[in-house]
Amino acid sequence: MELQERIEADFIQALKDKNTKKLNVIRGLRAGAKNKEIELGRLLDETELITVIRTEIKKRREAIANYIQGGREDLKQIDEFEISVLDQYVPAQLSDEQIEVRVKEILATLSESDKANFGQVMGRVMKALAGQADGQKVQSMVKKMIQ
């Protein structure tokens, strides 16, 4: 089943189950995807939809950090639940060891002058790991390896 179809099926199931919490999360996701489609002027492909989902997850993680600072445990729990719902739609992330292996492989293919250009290295690594790894993890790993 395609990701978009899975989201729609889960939306309908949440409607039937009267699961308002999950329903609201999926509604927000569908709205975000629709906004991106309008912005691009076409339907989203699978990777673009995953990017939208990851963006929604990232927003909630940032909000959780703010809630912790503000002592708002109730709001933190709501966003944690929303992240757990959204996580069902993204592929599993690579482990740190797997990321490290892939970064080393990519660095081995680059010349010394290319390795000195952090932006170029990050561009190649993120292209190779698209959707499989968190950008901040990759960034810290690349910085550590090229120094």
CORGI-V80520 format. One line per field, one symbol per residue. phi: phi as a letter, one per 40 degrees, with the letter a starting at -180 (. if undefined). psi: psi as a letter, one per 30 degrees, with the letter a starting at -180 (. if undefined). A space follows every 50 residues. Layout:
# CORGI-V80520
phi: ???
psi: ???
This chain:
# CORGI-V80520
phi: .cdccccccccccccccfccccdcccdcccccccccccccgacccdcccc ccccccccdcccccccccccgbccccccccccccccccbbcccccdcccd cccccccccccccccccdccccdcccccbdgbacdcccdcccdcccc
psi: kleeeeeeeeeeeeeefhieeeeeeeeeeeeeeeeeeeefglkkleeeee eeeeeeeeeeeeeeeeeeefhieeeeeeeeeeeeeefffklkklleeeee eeeeeeefflleeeffjeeeeeeeeeeegjfflkeeeeeeeeeeff.
